[in-house]
Amino acid sequence: MVKEFKESHLSLSSNDETGMVTLSVKSQSPVTAKGWAEKLVHDINEHMRQQDVEEAEARIAYLEDKLSETNISGMQQVFYQLIESETRTVMLANARDEYVFKTVDPAIVPQEKSEPKRALIVIVATMLGGMLGVFFVFVRAFIRSEKEPDTEEH
C-alpha cells in the first residue's frame, strides 16, 4: 500500500546546490493532496525529532553513568561538557516546530486541474473510434464481396 502510494501519488525532488527538497502529492481531490503534503512534512519532522531526542537522552544517561564511575576531575569536566552538548541537542529539538524540514512555500490547493488531460483523451478516443469504424466497414465490405457469387460469368 505504501509502495503504491509512493509510485502513484508522491513525488520528491532535491536540489543539491541549494539543499531544497520539493514534495508534491497528487490526488483526485486537491484539498486531500494539500492535507497529505502537510501531514507528511509534519510527521517526518516529529519522527526525526523524537529519534534525535531519544538518542541524545540515551547518550546523556550513558555519560552520567560514566561520570559517576570516575573520580578524575579532568574526565569529569569532559563528561560535563558532553552532557551539556547533548542537553542542548534535546532543548533545540524540542524548541522548533519545523525540525528537519522547514516549509518555504506552504502547500496550496491548485487552481487548475493538472491531470487527466480530458481534451487529449477525447481527441485520441475520437481518432481511435474513427479508425476502428473505417476498419470495420472495410472488413464488412470484404466479407460481403467474398459471399456474393460472381454475376459477370453468366
DSSP file (Angstrom, degrees, kcal/mol; ACC not computed):
  #  RESIDUE AA STRUCTURE BP1 BP2  ACC     N-H-->O    O-->H-N    N-H-->O    O-->H-N    TCO  KAPPA ALPHA  PHI   PSI    X-CA   Y-CA   Z-CA
    1    1 A M     >        0   0    0      0, 0.0     4,-2.2     0, 0.0     5,-0.1   0.000 360.0 360.0 360.0 -45.2    0.0    0.0    0.0
    2    2 A V  H  >  +     0   0    0      2,-0.2     4,-2.6     1,-0.2     5,-0.2   0.907 360.0  50.7 -66.0 -41.3    2.8    2.4    0.9
    3    3 A K  H  > S+     0   0    0      1,-0.2     4,-2.4     2,-0.2    -1,-0.2   0.910 110.1  50.2 -62.7 -42.0    4.8    1.5   -2.2
    4    4 A E  H  > S+     0   0    0      2,-0.2     4,-2.3     1,-0.2     5,-0.3   0.908 110.7  49.7 -60.8 -43.2    1.6    2.0   -4.3
    5    5 A F  H  X>S+     0   0    0     -4,-2.2     4,-2.7     1,-0.2     5,-1.4   0.925 111.0  49.3 -62.5 -45.4    1.2    5.5   -2.7
    6    6 A K  H  <5S+     0   0    0     -4,-2.6     4,-0.4     3,-0.2    -2,-0.2   0.913 114.0  45.5 -60.5 -43.7    4.8    6.4   -3.4
    7    7 A E  H  <5S+     0   0    0     -4,-2.4    -1,-0.2    -5,-0.2    -2,-0.2   0.869 126.1  26.3 -70.8 -37.0    4.6    5.4   -7.0
    8    8 A S  H  <5S+     0   0    0     -4,-2.3    -2,-0.2    -5,-0.2    -3,-0.2   0.730 133.8  21.0-103.1 -22.9    1.3    7.0   -7.9
    9    9 A H  T  <5S+     0   0    0     -4,-2.7    17,-2.7    -5,-0.3     2,-0.4   0.708 103.6  72.6-119.0 -27.3    0.8    9.9   -5.6
   10   10 A L  E   < +A   25   0A   0     -5,-1.4     2,-0.4    -4,-0.4    15,-0.2  -0.781  47.0 179.2-106.5 135.7    4.1   11.1   -4.1
   11   11 A S  E     -A   24   0A   0     13,-2.5    13,-2.7    -2,-0.4     2,-0.4  -0.989   2.5-178.0-135.2 125.7    6.9   13.0   -5.8
   12   12 A L  E     +A   23   0A   0     -2,-0.4     2,-0.3    11,-0.2    11,-0.2  -0.970   5.1 170.7-122.1 137.3   10.2   14.1   -4.2
   13   13 A S  E     -A   22   0A   0      9,-2.1     9,-3.8    -2,-0.4     2,-0.4  -0.993  11.4-160.6-142.0 149.7   13.0   16.1   -5.8
   14   14 A S  E     -A   21   0A   0     -2,-0.3     2,-0.6     7,-0.2     7,-0.2  -0.963  14.0-144.6-133.0 149.7   16.0   17.7   -4.3
   15   15 A N  E  >> -A   20   0A   0      5,-2.7     4,-2.5    -2,-0.4     5,-0.6  -0.952   9.3-162.0-111.6 112.2   18.4   20.4   -5.4
   16   16 A D  T  45S+     0   0    0     -2,-0.6    -1,-0.1     1,-0.2     5,-0.0   0.808  87.1  56.0 -66.4 -30.2   21.9   19.6   -4.2
   17   17 A E  T  45S+     0   0    0      1,-0.2    -1,-0.2    -3,-0.1    -2,-0.0   0.922 122.2  24.0 -69.2 -44.0   23.1   23.2   -4.7
   18   18 A T  T  45S-     0   0    0      2,-0.1    -2,-0.2    -3,-0.1    -1,-0.2   0.651  98.0-127.3 -96.8 -17.1   20.5   24.8   -2.5
   19   19 A G  T  <5 +     0   0    0     -4,-2.5     2,-0.3     1,-0.3    -3,-0.2   0.615  57.3 150.3  79.0  11.4   19.7   21.9   -0.3
   20   20 A M  E   < -A   15   0A   0     -5,-0.6    -5,-2.7     2,-0.0     2,-0.5  -0.590  32.3-159.8 -81.8 138.1   16.0   22.4   -1.1
   21   21 A V  E     -A   14   0A   0     -2,-0.3     2,-0.5    -7,-0.2    -7,-0.2  -0.979   5.4-155.5-116.5 129.0   13.7   19.4   -1.1
   22   22 A T  E     -A   13   0A   0     -9,-3.8    -9,-2.1    -2,-0.5     2,-0.5  -0.916   7.8-169.3-109.5 126.9   10.4   19.6   -3.0
   23   23 A L  E     +A   12   0A   0     -2,-0.5     2,-0.4   -11,-0.2   -11,-0.2  -0.954   7.9 175.9-114.9 128.3    7.5   17.4   -2.0
   24   24 A S  E     -A   11   0A   0    -13,-2.7   -13,-2.5    -2,-0.5     2,-0.4  -0.994  11.2-161.6-134.1 144.8    4.4   17.1   -4.2
   25   25 A V  E     -A   10   0A   0     -2,-0.4     2,-0.4   -15,-0.2   -15,-0.2  -0.979   6.0-153.5-125.9 133.4    1.3   15.0   -3.8
   26   26 A K        +     0   0    0    -17,-2.7     2,-0.3    -2,-0.4     3,-0.1  -0.877  26.6 148.6-107.5 139.6   -1.2   14.1   -6.5
   27   27 A S        -     0   0    0     -2,-0.4     6,-0.1     1,-0.1    -2,-0.0  -0.975  56.6-112.6-158.4 160.8   -4.8   13.2   -5.7
   28   28 A Q  S    S+     0   0    0     -2,-0.3     3,-0.1     1,-0.1    -1,-0.1   0.835 110.5  58.1 -66.3 -30.6   -8.2   13.5   -7.3
   29   29 A S  S  > S-     0   0    0      1,-0.2     4,-2.2    -3,-0.1     5,-0.2  -0.896  72.4-158.6-102.0 116.9   -9.1   15.9   -4.5
   30   30 A P  H  > S+     0   0    0      0, 0.0     4,-2.2     0, 0.0    -1,-0.2   0.855  95.0  54.4 -61.1 -34.5   -6.7   18.9   -4.4
   31   31 A V  H  > S+     0   0    0      2,-0.2     4,-2.2     1,-0.2     5,-0.1   0.900 108.2  49.2 -66.4 -40.3   -7.7   19.5   -0.7
   32   32 A T  H  > S+     0   0    0      2,-0.2     4,-2.6     1,-0.2    -1,-0.2   0.914 109.8  51.5 -64.0 -43.4   -6.8   15.9    0.1
   33   33 A A  H  X S+     0   0    0     -4,-2.2     4,-2.3     1,-0.2    -2,-0.2   0.906 109.7  49.9 -61.1 -42.0   -3.4   16.3   -1.6
   34   34 A K  H  X S+     0   0    0     -4,-2.2     4,-2.3     2,-0.2    -1,-0.2   0.924 111.5  48.7 -61.9 -45.0   -2.7   19.5    0.3
   35   35 A G  H  X S+     0   0    0     -4,-2.2     4,-2.6     1,-0.2    -2,-0.2   0.903 110.5  50.4 -62.4 -42.3   -3.5   17.8    3.6
   36   36 A W  H  X S+     0   0    0     -4,-2.6     4,-2.7     2,-0.2    -1,-0.2   0.917 109.9  50.4 -62.4 -43.5   -1.3   14.8    2.8
   37   37 A A  H  X S+     0   0    0     -4,-2.3     4,-2.1     1,-0.2    -2,-0.2   0.930 112.7  46.1 -61.5 -45.6    1.6   17.0    2.0
   38   38 A E  H  X S+     0   0    0     -4,-2.3     4,-2.3     1,-0.2    -1,-0.2   0.916 114.2  48.0 -63.7 -43.2    1.3   19.0    5.2
   39   39 A K  H  X S+     0   0    0     -4,-2.6     4,-3.2     2,-0.2     5,-0.2   0.886 109.2  53.6 -66.2 -38.8    0.9   15.8    7.3
   40   40 A L  H  X S+     0   0    0     -4,-2.7     4,-2.5     2,-0.2     5,-0.2   0.941 111.4  44.6 -60.9 -47.2    3.9   14.1    5.6
   41   41 A V  H  X S+     0   0    0     -4,-2.1     4,-2.3     2,-0.2    60,-0.2   0.926 116.0  47.7 -62.7 -44.2    6.2   17.1    6.4
   42   42 A H  H  X S+     0   0    0     -4,-2.3     4,-2.6     1,-0.2    -2,-0.2   0.929 113.0  47.7 -62.4 -46.1    4.8   17.3   10.0
   43   43 A D  H  X S+     0   0    0     -4,-3.2     4,-2.7     2,-0.2    -1,-0.2   0.885 111.5  49.9 -65.8 -38.7    5.2   13.5   10.6
   44   44 A I  H  X S+     0   0    0     -4,-2.5     4,-2.5    -5,-0.2     5,-0.2   0.934 112.1  48.4 -64.2 -44.6    8.7   13.4    9.2
   45   45 A N  H  X S+     0   0    0     -4,-2.3     4,-2.3    -5,-0.2    -2,-0.2   0.925 114.0  46.3 -60.1 -45.1    9.7   16.4   11.5
   46   46 A E  H  X S+     0   0    0     -4,-2.6     4,-2.7     2,-0.2     5,-0.2   0.907 112.5  49.8 -65.3 -42.3    8.1   14.7   14.5
   47   47 A H  H  X S+     0   0    0     -4,-2.7     4,-2.4     1,-0.2    -2,-0.2   0.936 113.5  45.1 -62.8 -46.5    9.7   11.3   13.8
   48   48 A M  H  X S+     0   0    0     -4,-2.5     4,-2.5     2,-0.2    -1,-0.2   0.879 112.9  51.8 -66.5 -37.2   13.2   12.8   13.4
   49   49 A R  H  X S+     0   0    0     -4,-2.3     4,-2.7    -5,-0.2     5,-0.2   0.951 111.7  45.9 -63.0 -49.1   12.7   15.0   16.5
   50   50 A Q  H  X S+     0   0    0     -4,-2.7     4,-2.6     1,-0.2     5,-0.2   0.906 113.1  50.4 -61.3 -41.5   11.7   12.0   18.6
   51   51 A Q  H  X S+     0   0    0     -4,-2.4     4,-2.3    -5,-0.2    -1,-0.2   0.934 112.9  45.3 -62.9 -46.1   14.5    9.9   17.3
   52   52 A D  H  X S+     0   0    0     -4,-2.5     4,-2.5     2,-0.2    -2,-0.2   0.892 113.7  49.5 -66.1 -39.4   17.2   12.6   18.0
   53   53 A V  H  X S+     0   0    0     -4,-2.7     4,-2.7     2,-0.2     5,-0.2   0.925 111.7  48.6 -65.0 -44.2   15.8   13.3   21.5
   54   54 A E  H  X S+     0   0    0     -4,-2.6     4,-2.1    -5,-0.2    -2,-0.2   0.918 113.5  46.8 -62.0 -43.2   15.8    9.6   22.3
   55   55 A E  H  X S+     0   0    0     -4,-2.3     4,-2.1    -5,-0.2    -2,-0.2   0.916 113.6  47.9 -65.4 -42.4   19.3    9.2   21.1
   56   56 A A  H  X S+     0   0    0     -4,-2.5     4,-2.5     2,-0.2    -2,-0.2   0.904 111.9  49.7 -65.6 -40.7   20.6   12.3   22.9
   57   57 A E  H  X S+     0   0    0     -4,-2.7     4,-2.4     2,-0.2    -1,-0.2   0.875 109.8  51.4 -66.2 -36.1   18.8   11.2   26.2
   58   58 A A  H  X S+     0   0    0     -4,-2.1     4,-2.1    -5,-0.2    -1,-0.2   0.899 111.2  47.9 -66.1 -39.2   20.4    7.7   25.8
   59   59 A R  H  X S+     0   0    0     -4,-2.1     4,-2.8     2,-0.2    -2,-0.2   0.888 110.6  51.7 -67.3 -38.2   23.8    9.4   25.4
   60   60 A I  H  X S+     0   0    0     -4,-2.5     4,-2.8     2,-0.2     5,-0.2   0.930 109.7  49.3 -62.7 -44.7   23.2   11.6   28.4
   61   61 A A  H  X S+     0   0    0     -4,-2.4     4,-2.0     1,-0.2    -2,-0.2   0.907 112.4  48.2 -61.6 -41.0   22.3    8.6   30.5
   62   62 A Y  H  X S+     0   0    0     -4,-2.1     4,-2.4     2,-0.2    -2,-0.2   0.928 112.7  47.6 -64.1 -45.0   25.5    6.8   29.4
   63   63 A L  H  X S+     0   0    0     -4,-2.8     4,-2.5     1,-0.2    -2,-0.2   0.889 111.1  50.8 -65.2 -39.1   27.6    9.9   30.1
   64   64 A E  H  X S+     0   0    0     -4,-2.8     4,-1.9     2,-0.2    -1,-0.2   0.880 109.9  51.0 -64.8 -36.9   26.1   10.3   33.6
   65   65 A D  H  X S+     0   0    0     -4,-2.0     4,-0.8    -5,-0.2    -2,-0.2   0.928 113.2  44.2 -64.6 -45.1   26.7    6.7   34.3
   66   66 A K  H  X S+     0   0    0     -4,-2.4     4,-0.9     1,-0.2     3,-0.3   0.849 109.8  57.5 -67.9 -33.7   30.4    7.1   33.3
   67   67 A L  H >< S+     0   0    0     -4,-2.5     3,-0.6     1,-0.2    -1,-0.2   0.891 104.6  50.9 -63.0 -40.0   30.6   10.3   35.2
   68   68 A S  H 3< S+     0   0    0     -4,-1.9    -1,-0.2     1,-0.2    -2,-0.2   0.726 107.7  55.3 -71.0 -20.0   29.6    8.6   38.4
   69   69 A E  H 3< S+     0   0    0     -4,-0.8     2,-0.3    -3,-0.3    -1,-0.2   0.680  99.1  70.8 -85.6 -18.0   32.3    6.0   37.8
   70   70 A T    <<  -     0   0    0     -4,-0.9     0, 0.0    -3,-0.6     0, 0.0  -0.760  46.9-176.3-107.5 148.4   35.2    8.4   37.5
   71   71 A N        +     0   0    0     -2,-0.3     2,-0.5     5,-0.0    -1,-0.1   0.352  53.3 111.9-114.7  -0.8   36.9   10.5   40.2
   72   72 A I     >  -     0   0    0      1,-0.2     4,-2.3     2,-0.0     5,-0.2  -0.653  59.7-149.8 -80.9 123.0   39.4   12.2   37.8
   73   73 A S  H  > S+     0   0    0     -2,-0.5     4,-2.2     1,-0.2    -1,-0.2   0.840  94.5  55.2 -65.6 -33.9   38.4   15.9   37.7
   74   74 A G  H  > S+     0   0    0      2,-0.2     4,-1.7     1,-0.2    -1,-0.2   0.910 110.9  44.8 -64.2 -42.2   39.7   16.3   34.1
   75   75 A M  H  > S+     0   0    0      2,-0.2     4,-2.6     1,-0.2    -2,-0.2   0.878 110.7  54.5 -69.0 -37.8   37.5   13.5   32.9
   76   76 A Q  H  X S+     0   0    0     -4,-2.3     4,-2.6     1,-0.2    -2,-0.2   0.909 106.6  51.9 -61.7 -40.6   34.5   14.8   34.9
   77   77 A Q  H  X S+     0   0    0     -4,-2.2     4,-2.0     2,-0.2    -1,-0.2   0.905 110.1  48.6 -61.6 -41.8   34.9   18.2   33.1
   78   78 A V  H  X S+     0   0    0     -4,-1.7     4,-2.3     2,-0.2    -2,-0.2   0.918 111.5  49.5 -64.1 -43.8   34.9   16.4   29.7
   79   79 A F  H  X S+     0   0    0     -4,-2.6     4,-2.7     1,-0.2    -2,-0.2   0.898 109.4  51.9 -62.6 -40.4   31.8   14.4   30.7
   80   80 A Y  H  X S+     0   0    0     -4,-2.6     4,-2.4     2,-0.2    -1,-0.2   0.898 110.0  49.3 -63.4 -39.5   30.0   17.6   31.9
   81   81 A Q  H  X S+     0   0    0     -4,-2.0     4,-2.2     2,-0.2    -2,-0.2   0.911 112.4  47.2 -65.8 -41.1   30.8   19.3   28.5
   82   82 A L  H  X S+     0   0    0     -4,-2.3     4,-2.4     2,-0.2    -2,-0.2   0.905 112.2  49.8 -66.3 -40.6   29.5   16.3   26.6
   83   83 A I  H  X S+     0   0    0     -4,-2.7     4,-2.5     1,-0.2    -2,-0.2   0.902 109.9  51.7 -63.1 -40.5   26.3   16.2   28.7
   84   84 A E  H  X S+     0   0    0     -4,-2.4     4,-2.1     2,-0.2    -2,-0.2   0.909 109.5  49.7 -62.2 -41.8   25.8   19.9   28.2
   85   85 A S  H  X S+     0   0    0     -4,-2.2     4,-1.8     2,-0.2    -2,-0.2   0.914 112.8  46.1 -63.6 -43.7   26.1   19.4   24.4
   86   86 A E  H  X S+     0   0    0     -4,-2.4     4,-2.0     2,-0.2    -1,-0.2   0.867 110.9  52.8 -68.2 -36.1   23.6   16.6   24.4
   87   87 A T  H  X S+     0   0    0     -4,-2.5     4,-2.5     1,-0.2    -1,-0.2   0.878 107.4  52.5 -65.9 -37.2   21.2   18.6   26.6
   88   88 A R  H  X S+     0   0    0     -4,-2.1     4,-2.8     2,-0.2     5,-0.2   0.892 106.9  53.4 -63.7 -39.7   21.5   21.4   24.1
   89   89 A T  H  X S+     0   0    0     -4,-1.8     4,-2.2     2,-0.2    -2,-0.2   0.927 110.7  46.0 -60.7 -45.1   20.5   19.0   21.3
   90   90 A V  H  X S+     0   0    0     -4,-2.0     4,-2.0     2,-0.2    -2,-0.2   0.919 113.5  49.6 -63.1 -43.9   17.4   17.9   23.3
   91   91 A M  H  X S+     0   0    0     -4,-2.5     4,-1.2     1,-0.2    -2,-0.2   0.925 112.8  45.6 -63.5 -45.9   16.5   21.5   24.0
   92   92 A L  H  X S+     0   0    0     -4,-2.8     4,-1.1     1,-0.2    -1,-0.2   0.870 110.8  54.0 -66.8 -36.6   16.9   22.7   20.4
   93   93 A A  H  < S+     0   0    0     -4,-2.2     3,-0.3    -5,-0.2    -1,-0.2   0.897 113.5  42.1 -64.2 -39.0   14.9   19.6   19.1
   94   94 A N  H  < S+     0   0    0     -4,-2.0    -1,-0.2     1,-0.2    -2,-0.2   0.654 108.8  60.4 -82.4 -15.1   12.0   20.4   21.4
   95   95 A A  H  < S+     0   0    0     -4,-1.2     2,-0.4    -5,-0.2    -1,-0.2   0.731  95.1  67.3 -86.3 -22.0   12.1   24.2   20.8
   96   96 A R     <  -     0   0    0     -4,-1.1     3,-0.2    -3,-0.3    -1,-0.0  -0.841  57.5-161.3-106.8 135.2   11.5   24.1   17.0
   97   97 A D  S    S+     0   0    0     -2,-0.4     2,-1.1     1,-0.2    -1,-0.2   0.911  92.7  51.3 -73.2 -44.2    8.3   23.0   15.3
   98   98 A E  S    S+     0   0    0      1,-0.2    -1,-0.2     2,-0.1   -56,-0.1  -0.780  71.9 163.6 -96.6  94.7   10.0   22.5   11.9
   99   99 A Y  S    S+     0   0    0     -2,-1.1    -1,-0.2    -3,-0.2     3,-0.1   0.969  72.0   3.2 -83.0 -56.9   12.9   20.3   13.0
  100  100 A V  S    S+     0   0    0      1,-0.3     2,-0.5   -59,-0.2    -2,-0.1   0.873 131.2  42.9 -97.3 -50.9   14.3   18.7    9.8
  101  101 A F        -     0   0    0    -60,-0.2     2,-0.5   -59,-0.0    -1,-0.3  -0.873  67.3-160.4-103.4 125.5   12.2   20.3    7.0
  102  102 A K        -     0   0    0     -2,-0.5     2,-0.6    -3,-0.1    -3,-0.0  -0.910  23.9-124.6-102.6 127.7   11.4   24.0    7.1
  103  103 A T        +     0   0    0     -2,-0.5    -5,-0.0     1,-0.2    -2,-0.0  -0.602  34.0 170.3 -77.2 118.1    8.5   25.0    4.9
  104  104 A V  S    S+     0   0    0     -2,-0.6    -1,-0.2     1,-0.4     0, 0.0   0.885  78.8  21.7 -89.4 -52.1    9.5   27.6    2.5
  105  105 A D  S    S-     0   0    0      3,-0.0    -1,-0.4     0, 0.0     3,-0.1  -0.976  88.8-133.1-115.6 118.5    6.3   27.5    0.4
  106  106 A P        -     0   0    0      0, 0.0     2,-0.1     0, 0.0   -68,-0.0  -0.289  36.1 -86.7 -67.5 156.9    3.3   26.1    2.2
  107  107 A A        -     0   0    0    -73,-0.1     2,-0.3   -72,-0.0   -73,-0.1  -0.371  51.5-167.4 -62.6 138.6    1.1   23.5    0.4
  108  108 A I        -     0   0    0     -3,-0.1    -1,-0.0    -2,-0.1    -3,-0.0  -0.912  26.5-112.9-128.5 156.5   -1.6   25.1   -1.7
  109  109 A V        -     0   0    0     -2,-0.3   -78,-0.1   -76,-0.0    -2,-0.0  -0.793  42.8-119.2 -85.7 122.0   -4.7   23.9   -3.4
  110  110 A P        -     0   0    0      0, 0.0   -76,-0.0     0, 0.0   -79,-0.0  -0.294  10.9-147.0 -64.1 146.5   -4.1   24.2   -7.2
  111  111 A Q  S    S+     0   0    0      1,-0.1     2,-0.3     2,-0.1    -2,-0.0   0.789  81.8  43.4 -82.5 -29.8   -6.5   26.4   -9.1
  112  112 A E  S    S-     0   0    0      0, 0.0     2,-0.2     0, 0.0    -1,-0.1  -0.893  89.3-109.5-119.4 148.4   -6.4   24.4  -12.3
  113  113 A K        -     0   0    0     -2,-0.3    -2,-0.1     1,-0.1     0, 0.0  -0.483  24.3-171.4 -71.3 142.5   -6.5   20.6  -12.8
  114  114 A S        +     0   0    0      1,-0.4    -1,-0.1    -2,-0.2     3,-0.1   0.737  56.0  65.9-104.1 -31.8   -3.3   19.1  -14.0
  115  115 A E  S    S+     0   0    0      1,-0.2    -1,-0.4     2,-0.1     2,-0.1  -0.973  80.7  30.9-146.4 154.4   -4.4   15.6  -14.8
  116  116 A P        -     0   0    0      0, 0.0     2,-1.3     0, 0.0    -1,-0.2   0.717  69.6-142.0 -75.6 157.0   -6.1   13.9  -16.5
  117  117 A K     >  -     0   0    0      1,-0.2     4,-1.9    -2,-0.1     3,-0.2  -0.701  20.8-176.0 -86.5  93.6   -6.0   15.9  -19.7
  118  118 A R  H  > S+     0   0    0     -2,-1.3     4,-2.5     1,-0.2     5,-0.2   0.853  76.2  56.7 -65.1 -37.8   -9.5   15.4  -20.9
  119  119 A A  H  > S+     0   0    0      1,-0.2     4,-2.3     2,-0.2    -1,-0.2   0.920 109.2  47.1 -61.2 -43.1   -9.2   17.2  -24.2
  120  120 A L  H  > S+     0   0    0      1,-0.2     4,-2.6     2,-0.2     5,-0.2   0.899 111.0  51.8 -64.9 -40.5   -6.4   14.9  -25.2
  121  121 A I  H  X S+     0   0    0     -4,-1.9     4,-2.5     1,-0.2    -2,-0.2   0.914 110.7  48.2 -62.2 -43.2   -8.3   11.8  -24.1
  122  122 A V  H  X S+     0   0    0     -4,-2.5     4,-2.4     2,-0.2    -2,-0.2   0.915 112.5  48.3 -64.2 -43.9  -11.4   13.0  -26.2
  123  123 A I  H  X S+     0   0    0     -4,-2.3     4,-2.4     2,-0.2    -2,-0.2   0.939 114.5  44.9 -63.3 -47.6   -9.2   13.6  -29.3
  124  124 A V  H  X S+     0   0    0     -4,-2.6     4,-2.7     1,-0.2     5,-0.2   0.912 113.8  49.8 -63.8 -43.1   -7.4   10.3  -29.1
  125  125 A A  H  X S+     0   0    0     -4,-2.5     4,-2.7    -5,-0.2    -1,-0.2   0.895 111.1  49.6 -63.6 -39.8  -10.7    8.4  -28.5
  126  126 A T  H  X S+     0   0    0     -4,-2.4     4,-2.5     2,-0.2    -2,-0.2   0.931 113.4  45.6 -64.1 -46.1  -12.3   10.1  -31.4
  127  127 A M  H  X S+     0   0    0     -4,-2.4     4,-2.5     2,-0.2    -2,-0.2   0.922 114.8  47.5 -63.9 -43.6   -9.5    9.3  -33.7
  128  128 A L  H  X S+     0   0    0     -4,-2.7     4,-2.5     2,-0.2    -2,-0.2   0.907 112.3  49.7 -64.5 -42.1   -9.3    5.7  -32.5
  129  129 A G  H  X S+     0   0    0     -4,-2.7     4,-2.4    -5,-0.2    -2,-0.2   0.908 110.9  50.0 -63.1 -42.0  -13.0    5.3  -32.9
  130  130 A G  H  X S+     0   0    0     -4,-2.5     4,-2.5     2,-0.2    -2,-0.2   0.923 111.6  47.9 -61.6 -45.0  -12.9    6.7  -36.4
  131  131 A M  H  X S+     0   0    0     -4,-2.5     4,-2.4     1,-0.2    -2,-0.2   0.910 112.7  48.3 -63.9 -41.6  -10.1    4.3  -37.4
  132  132 A L  H  X S+     0   0    0     -4,-2.5     4,-2.5     2,-0.2    -1,-0.2   0.892 110.9  52.1 -65.2 -38.6  -11.9    1.3  -35.9
  133  133 A G  H  X S+     0   0    0     -4,-2.4     4,-2.2     2,-0.2    -2,-0.2   0.932 111.2  45.7 -62.3 -46.4  -15.1    2.3  -37.7
  134  134 A V  H  X S+     0   0    0     -4,-2.5     4,-2.4     2,-0.2    -2,-0.2   0.911 112.9  51.0 -62.8 -43.0  -13.3    2.5  -41.1
  135  135 A F  H  X S+     0   0    0     -4,-2.4     4,-2.4     1,-0.2    -2,-0.2   0.910 109.7  50.5 -60.1 -43.2  -11.6   -0.8  -40.4
  136  136 A F  H  X S+     0   0    0     -4,-2.5     4,-2.5     2,-0.2    -2,-0.2   0.906 109.8  50.4 -62.7 -43.1  -14.9   -2.4  -39.5
  137  137 A V  H  X S+     0   0    0     -4,-2.2     4,-2.6     2,-0.2    -2,-0.2   0.920 111.4  48.2 -62.8 -44.2  -16.5   -1.1  -42.8
  138  138 A F  H  X S+     0   0    0     -4,-2.4     4,-2.4     2,-0.2    -2,-0.2   0.915 112.6  47.9 -63.2 -43.0  -13.6   -2.4  -44.9
  139  139 A V  H  X S+     0   0    0     -4,-2.4     4,-2.5     2,-0.2    -2,-0.2   0.924 113.0  48.6 -63.2 -43.9  -13.8   -5.9  -43.2
  140  140 A R  H  X S+     0   0    0     -4,-2.5     4,-2.3     1,-0.2    -2,-0.2   0.909 112.2  48.3 -64.1 -42.8  -17.6   -6.0  -43.6
  141  141 A A  H  X S+     0   0    0     -4,-2.6     4,-2.2     2,-0.2    -1,-0.2   0.890 111.6  50.7 -64.6 -39.0  -17.3   -5.0  -47.3
  142  142 A F  H  X S+     0   0    0     -4,-2.4     4,-1.5     2,-0.2    -2,-0.2   0.919 110.3  48.8 -64.7 -43.9  -14.6   -7.6  -47.8
  143  143 A I  H  X S+     0   0    0     -4,-2.5     4,-1.5     1,-0.2    -2,-0.2   0.903 111.9  49.3 -64.1 -41.7  -16.7  -10.3  -46.2
  144  144 A R  H  X S+     0   0    0     -4,-2.3     4,-1.9     1,-0.2    -1,-0.2   0.887 108.9  52.4 -64.8 -39.7  -19.8   -9.4  -48.4
  145  145 A S  H  < S+     0   0    0     -4,-2.2    -1,-0.2     1,-0.2    -2,-0.2   0.816 109.0  50.8 -68.6 -27.8  -17.7   -9.4  -51.6
  146  146 A E  H  < S+     0   0    0     -4,-1.5    -1,-0.2    -5,-0.2    -2,-0.2   0.848 112.0  46.8 -74.4 -34.8  -16.5  -12.9  -50.7
  147  147 A K  H  < S+     0   0    0     -4,-1.5    -2,-0.2    -5,-0.1    -1,-0.2   0.810  93.1  88.5 -78.9 -31.9  -20.0  -14.2  -50.1
  148  148 A E  S  < S-     0   0    0     -4,-1.9     2,-0.1    -5,-0.1     3,-0.0  -0.481  81.5-121.3 -72.2 132.9  -21.7  -12.7  -53.3
  149  149 A P        -     0   0    0      0, 0.0     2,-0.8     0, 0.0    -1,-0.1  -0.395  32.3 -99.6 -71.3 153.3  -21.5  -15.0  -56.3
  150  150 A D        -     0   0    0      1,-0.2     3,-0.5    -2,-0.1     4,-0.2  -0.646  39.8-176.0 -76.7 109.6  -19.7  -13.7  -59.4
  151  151 A T    >   +     0   0    0     -2,-0.8     3,-0.6     1,-0.2    -1,-0.2   0.544  68.0  75.0 -87.2  -9.2  -22.6  -12.5  -61.7
  152  152 A E  T 3  S+     0   0    0      1,-0.2    -1,-0.2     2,-0.1    -2,-0.1   0.707  83.4  66.5 -78.2 -20.9  -20.5  -11.4  -64.7
  153  153 A E  T 3         0   0    0     -3,-0.5    -1,-0.2     1,-0.2    -2,-0.1   0.725 360.0 360.0 -76.3 -21.6  -19.8  -15.0  -65.9
  154  154 A H    <         0   0    0     -3,-0.6    -1,-0.2    -4,-0.2    -2,-0.1   0.465 360.0 360.0 -78.0 360.0  -23.4  -15.8  -66.8
